[in-house]
């Protein structure tokens, strides 16, 4: 929900296209030789969180400028990841990665620039560019490596300040009550980079 000129609900689907970051939890995988060749590892993840962001919008003709302040909290739960040992007998010992819930709390400040009422009057198009400075207040997760020997534990922490850039394209009806949108965003600093996109429908009142 956004404060300022109106409020809206978001319904959409979001997916990361690329995510590169140093992660000590990934180091054990380099020591594993998966057999047979082509073996793939996968796990399911469920994320639950919320974000609140407020701003105030200034308009000059078709251009808008909107300073922003925001706070988000997300918790992600992972299923255990079983790593085969290359032995065809499934009862033989194997390695299991037990991934604890990962938590993230972020505060942000930024500005959104917009250009509205492009195209036809019946289906106006809007373009937007948002820049944020994001501070990760709590970003940590733990992994337990369970195998026939002693259980090892590793921790991955992600703190610090990031730059986030988001470009958006939206198409609305004449009353601006319904909008379809597509966003592309990138978050990065010296040790982290990610690239993603989102697609959805926005209802406004």
PyMOL commands that set and color helices and strands:
alter all, ss='L'
color gray80, all
select helices_A, chain A and resi 24-31
alter helices_A, ss='H'
color red, helices_A
select strands_A, chain A and resi 2-3+8-21+45-60+63-78+81-83+95-99+102-119+124-146+152-157+160-172+178-189+192-204
alter strands_A, ss='S'
color yellow, strands_A
deselect
rebuild
show_as cartoon
